Amino acid sequence: MTEEVVAPASACPFPFDRDPQAPLDLPPEYARLRADRPVQKVTTPAGDTAWLVARYADVRALLADTDRFSAEVMNPGYPRYLFPVDPQPGAFVTVDAPEHTRYRRMIMSMFTKKRAEEVRPSVQKLVDEKVDALLKGPQPVDLVTHFARPIPLTVVCELLGVPYKDRLAFGRWINTLVETTSSQAHRNAAAGALFGYLTKLVAQKEKDAANGTGADDVLGRLVENQMAAGELQRGEAVVIGMMLLSAGYDTTASSIALSILTLLEHPEQLVKLRENPDLIVGAVEELLRHQNVMQCGVGRVAKVDLEIAGQQIKAGDGIIALLSSADRDESVYAEPDTLDITRKDSTPLAFGHGVHSCIAKFLSRVELQVALLTLITRIPTLQLAKPAEELRFRDGAIVYSLRELPVIW
């Protein structure tokens, strides 16, 4: 049965502000939207108007529906967030099939669940080394700088085949790109440096392949398979590398930091997890649900005239699927604002849904599981060095995160 058509509403500014005294809570407007206006017209910081979709069922359905919704960022109606998007060939997250399918298939074998489990031992070794360093170092220590960021950075560098000696510079460029306080000039410079570095790296991997010394990493495989067969140009391989950085680094680093803070702010849940380590898989799913870092959602464009929750939407209208709101939907989760690591059947939208779901989702889960369980087990007296409300967050950023997480033990 079709719901009663909702009268159009005037656009309101997006994103909404969080309560600085409750930084782990979502903006209070989200609950009101889910209850009263699940499809709301908003204006983005770039000045675009779009329909904000707030309920879980609607968000999940539209992400799965590639017939009626497009992920093409070059569509005129695509809701820009902060600045214009000018994707290059190879940027598979910004296009629809068949281009999206073609690019994604080239690297999919490196991101299967089986492959993620195969790298678990190396992730465990890395995390243990980071905890060793923490225990030997001074207190307080910032876990964002010394734990949450280095782990996914190292993993993604190994995945792409970035030499160890280059990782420090690599990390600086990436952090400049993801940090909202960076000026546009600094962002442009970092993007240029990163693109130039990856271009040289791909060229080096071409030489290695020709010499029979190619490596089994993502860029090496692209060189030896698709580029050798004439199916992929060097520039496309470089852009794929850039895309994997965004998929495998910032969101994972942000999730690690926010998950640690959330557990520290829910000590009964932390103790339960430490005493029952077999709960870690479900605990990570619950933390991903409770702290969905994609606070500004993901964009889509309507291909046809359609209706969502009674709201008429025209072909060409921009849409924002509000993932974080969907993951707190009262109609799906009992007491959704409560953290419960024993919650059953949690299916968070932290990695999206459908054909455009995050390609690194299995790997990110492994990193989170290993990082969180190892940290709270090996440092059982871990605690914040200052109250949570005094911490600095990346407010308004596409990916929500902490700028700092000082701890003592």
C-alpha positions in Angstrom: 0.0 0.0 0.0 1.4 3.4 -1.0 1.9 5.8 1.9 0.1 9.2 2.0 2.0 11.7 -0.1 3.9 14.1 2.1 3.7 17.8 1.2 7.1 19.3 0.1 9.1 20.9 2.8 11.5 23.8 2.5 15.2 22.8 2.4 17.2 23.0 5.6 21.0 23.2 5.9 22.9 20.0 6.1 24.8 18.6 8.0 23.2 19.1 11.4 25.2 19.9 14.5 26.0 17.3 17.2 25.8 18.2 20.9 29.4 19.0 21.9 28.6 17.5 25.3 27.6 14.2 23.8 30.0 13.7 20.9 29.1 10.0 20.4 25.4 10.8 19.9 23.9 11.7 16.6 22.3 15.1 16.0 18.8 15.0 17.7 17.2 16.0 14.4 17.8 12.5 13.0 15.3 10.8 15.3 12.7 13.5 14.5 13.3 13.0 10.8 12.8 9.2 11.1 9.6 9.7 13.0 8.0 12.6 11.2 9.8 13.4 7.9 11.9 10.4 6.7 12.6 12.2 3.4 13.7 15.8 3.9 14.9 18.4 1.4 18.3 19.8 2.5 21.0 22.1 1.2 24.7 20.9 1.2 27.7 23.2 2.1 28.4 23.3 -1.6 24.9 24.9 -2.2 23.3 21.8 -3.8 19.8 20.7 -2.8 19.0 17.0 -2.2 16.6 14.7 -0.5 17.9 13.3 2.8 16.6 9.7 3.4 16.7 8.8 7.1 15.1 5.4 7.7 17.0 2.1 7.5 14.6 0.3 5.1 14.5 3.2 2.7 18.3 3.7 2.7 19.0 0.0 2.2 16.5 -0.3 -0.6 17.8 2.7 -2.5 21.4 1.6 -2.2 20.5 -1.8 -3.7 18.4 -0.4 -6.5 20.7 0.4 -9.4 17.8 0.6 -11.9 16.3 3.7 -10.3 19.3 5.3 -8.6 22.7 6.3 -10.0 26.0 6.7 -8.2 27.5 8.7 -11.1 29.0 11.9 -9.5 29.0 13.7 -12.8 25.2 13.6 -13.1 24.0 17.2 -12.8 21.8 16.4 -9.8 24.5 14.5 -7.8 24.7 16.2 -4.4 28.1 17.7 -3.9 29.2 18.1 -0.3 32.0 20.6 0.0 33.5 21.0 -3.5 33.1 20.0 -7.1 34.0 16.5 -8.0 36.0 15.8 -11.2 36.8 12.1 -11.2 39.4 10.5 -13.5 39.1 7.2 -15.3 39.6 4.4 -12.8 37.6 6.1 -10.0 35.2 3.2 -9.8 33.3 4.4 -6.8 32.1 7.4 -8.8 30.5 5.6 -11.7 27.8 3.1 -12.5 27.9 -0.2 -14.4 29.4 -1.2 -16.7 32.5 0.9 -15.9 32.1 0.3 -12.1 31.8 -3.5 -12.7 34.8 -3.6 -15.0 37.2 -1.8 -12.6 35.9 -3.5 -9.5 36.3 -7.0 -11.0 40.0 -6.2 -11.7 40.8 -6.0 -7.9 38.0 -8.0 -6.3 40.1 -11.1 -5.7 42.4 -9.1 -3.3 39.4 -8.1 -1.1 37.5 -11.3 -0.5 36.6 -12.5 3.0 39.1 -15.4 2.5 41.9 -13.0 1.6 41.1 -10.8 4.6 41.4 -13.8 6.9 44.7 -14.8 5.3 46.2 -11.5 6.3 44.9 -11.7 9.9 48.2 -13.0 11.3 50.2 -10.1 9.8 47.6 -7.7 11.1 48.0 -9.3 14.5 51.8 -8.9 14.4 51.4 -5.3 13.4 49.0 -4.5 16.2 51.2 -6.3 18.7 54.1 -4.2 17.6 52.1 -1.0 18.1 50.9 -2.0 21.5 54.5 -2.9 22.5 55.6 0.6 21.5 52.7 2.1 23.5 53.7 0.2 26.6 57.3 1.3 26.3 56.5 5.0 25.6 55.5 7.9 27.7 52.0 8.7 29.0 49.6 10.1 28.1 49.7 9.0 24.5 47.5 9.9 21.5 46.0 6.7 20.1 44.9 8.5 16.9 48.5 9.3 16.0 50.2 6.2 17.5 47.6 3.4 17.0 44.4 4.1 15.0 46.1 5.7 12.0 49.3 3.7 11.6 47.5 0.3 11.5 45.3 0.8 8.4 48.1 3.0 6.8 50.5 0.1 7.1 48.0 -2.4 5.9 47.0 -0.3 2.8 50.6 0.4 2.0 51.4 -3.3 2.0 48.3 -4.0 -0.1 49.3 -1.5 -2.7 53.0 -2.4 -2.6 54.3 0.9 -1.2 57.9 0.5 0.0 58.4 0.8 3.7 60.8 3.8 3.3 58.1 5.8 1.6 55.3 5.3 4.1 56.0 8.3 6.4 55.6 10.7 3.5 52.7 8.7 2.1 50.9 9.0 5.5 51.5 12.8 5.6 49.9 13.3 2.2 46.9 11.2 3.1 46.3 12.9 6.4 46.4 16.3 4.7 43.7 15.1 2.3 41.3 13.7 4.9 41.8 16.5 7.5 39.1 19.2 7.2 41.3 21.9 8.7 43.7 21.6 5.7 43.5 24.5 3.3 42.5 23.9 -0.3 46.0 24.8 -1.4 47.5 22.2 1.0 44.9 19.6 -0.1 45.7 20.2 -3.8 49.5 19.9 -3.1 49.0 16.7 -1.2 46.8 15.2 -3.9 49.3 16.2 -6.5 52.2 14.7 -4.6 50.3 11.4 -3.9 49.2 11.1 -7.5 52.8 11.8 -8.7 54.2 9.2 -6.3 51.7 6.5 -7.3 52.4 7.2 -11.0 56.1 6.6 -10.4 55.3 3.5 -8.3 53.1 2.0 -11.1 55.9 2.7 -13.6 58.4 0.9 -11.3 56.1 -2.0 -11.0 56.0 -2.2 -14.9 59.8 -2.4 -14.9 59.7 -5.1 -12.2 57.2 -7.1 -14.1 59.3 -6.9 -17.2 62.3 -8.1 -15.2 60.4 -11.0 -13.7 60.5 -9.5 -10.2 56.9 -8.4 -9.9 55.2 -8.4 -6.5 51.9 -9.9 -5.4 50.1 -6.7 -4.5 47.2 -4.8 -6.0 49.2 -2.5 -8.2 51.6 -5.3 -9.2 48.7 -7.5 -10.2 47.0 -4.7 -12.2 50.3 -4.2 -14.1 50.9 -7.9 -14.8 47.3 -8.7 -15.7 45.1 -5.9 -17.0 47.8 -3.4 -18.1 49.8 -6.1 -19.8 46.7 -7.2 -21.7 45.9 -3.6 -22.8 42.8 -3.5 -20.6 44.0 -0.7 -18.3 46.1 2.4 -18.7 48.7 3.5 -16.2 46.7 6.5 -15.2 43.7 4.3 -14.5 45.8 2.1 -12.3 47.0 5.1 -10.4 43.4 6.3 -9.8 42.4 2.9 -8.6 45.2 3.1 -6.1 43.9 6.5 -4.9 40.4 5.1 -4.5 41.7 2.2 -2.4 43.4 4.7 -0.1 40.1 6.2 0.7 38.4 2.8 1.1 41.1 1.3 3.2 42.6 4.0 5.3 40.5 7.0 6.6 37.3 5.1 7.4 39.1 2.3 9.1 41.3 4.6 11.2 38.3 6.7 12.2 36.3 3.5 13.2 39.2 2.2 15.3 39.5 5.5 17.2 35.8 6.0 17.7 35.3 2.3 18.7 38.0 2.7 21.4 36.4 5.8 22.8 33.0 4.2 22.7 34.2 1.2 24.7 36.0 3.4 27.2 32.7 5.4 27.6 30.8 2.1 28.1 33.1 0.3 30.6 30.6 -2.5 31.3 30.6 -3.4 27.6 34.4 -3.2 27.5 34.8 -5.6 30.5 32.3 -8.0 28.9 34.3 -8.1 25.7 37.6 -8.5 27.5 36.2 -11.4 29.5 34.4 -12.9 26.5 36.8 -12.5 23.5 34.6 -14.7 21.3 32.2 -11.8 21.2 34.6 -9.7 19.1 32.9 -10.3 15.7 29.5 -9.2 16.9 31.0 -6.4 19.0 32.7 -4.9 16.0 29.4 -5.0 14.0 27.6 -3.3 16.9 30.3 -0.6 17.2 30.1 -0.1 13.4 26.3 0.4 13.8 26.5 2.6 16.9 29.3 4.7 15.5 28.8 4.8 11.7 31.6 7.1 10.6 29.8 8.0 7.3 27.9 10.8 9.1 27.1 12.7 5.9 25.8 9.6 4.1 26.4 8.8 0.4 25.0 10.4 -2.6 22.7 9.2 -5.4 20.7 10.6 -8.2 17.2 9.5 -9.1 17.1 8.1 -12.7 13.2 8.2 -12.9 10.3 9.9 -11.1 9.7 7.9 -8.0 8.4 7.9 -4.4 10.2 7.2 -1.1 8.1 7.1 2.1 5.4 9.1 0.5 7.6 11.8 -0.9 7.6 12.4 -4.7 11.1 12.7 -6.1 11.8 13.7 -9.7 14.2 12.2 -12.1 17.5 14.1 -11.8 17.0 15.0 -8.1 19.9 14.4 -5.8 19.5 12.0 -2.8 21.6 11.6 0.3 21.3 8.2 2.0 21.9 9.0 5.7 23.7 5.8 6.8 24.3 6.9 10.4 20.6 7.7 11.0 19.6 4.4 9.4 21.8 2.5 11.8 19.9 4.0 14.7 16.5 3.3 13.3 14.0 2.4 16.1 12.0 0.2 13.8 15.0 -2.1 13.2 16.9 -2.0 16.5 15.5 -2.1 20.0 17.0 0.8 22.0 19.2 1.8 19.0 21.1 4.4 21.0 22.3 1.8 23.5 25.6 0.0 22.8 25.0 -3.7 23.2 27.9 -5.9 22.0 25.7 -9.0 22.4 23.0 -7.6 20.0 21.8 -10.2 17.6 21.3 -9.9 13.8 23.0 -6.5 13.5 23.5 -5.6 9.9 25.0 -2.1 9.9 25.3 0.1 6.8 28.8 1.3 7.8 30.2 -0.1 4.6 27.2 0.8 2.5 25.1 -1.8 0.7 24.7 -3.3 -2.7 27.2 -3.3 -5.6 28.8 -0.1 -4.4 29.5 -1.4 -0.8 33.0 -0.7 0.4 35.4 -3.1 -1.4 37.6 -3.2 1.7 34.9 -4.1 4.2 36.2 -7.6 5.1 39.7 -6.3 5.6 38.5 -3.4 7.7 36.6 -5.7 9.9 39.7 -7.9 10.5 41.7 -4.8 11.4 39.0 -3.6 13.8 38.6 -7.0 15.4 42.4 -7.4 16.0 43.1 -3.8 17.0 40.3 -3.5 19.6 40.6 -6.9 21.2 44.4 -6.7 21.4 44.4 -3.2 22.9 41.8 -3.8 25.6 43.3 -7.2 26.5 47.0 -6.2 26.7 46.2 -2.8 28.4 43.4 -3.7 30.8 43.6 -0.4 32.8 43.3 1.8 29.7 41.4 5.1 30.3 40.9 8.5 28.9 43.4 11.2 29.8 40.7 13.9 29.6 36.8 13.8 29.5 35.2 12.8 26.2 33.5 16.1 25.8 36.8 17.9 25.9 38.2 15.9 23.0 38.5 17.4 19.5 36.4 15.8 16.7 36.2 16.2 13.0 32.8 17.9 13.1 31.2 18.4 9.7 33.6 16.1 7.9 32.3 13.5 5.5 33.9 10.9 7.7 33.4 11.5 11.4 36.4 11.0 13.5 38.5 12.0 16.5 41.4 14.4 16.0 43.0 13.1 19.2 42.5 10.3 21.7 44.8 10.8 24.7 44.9 7.9 27.1 46.7 6.6 30.2 46.8 3.3 32.0 
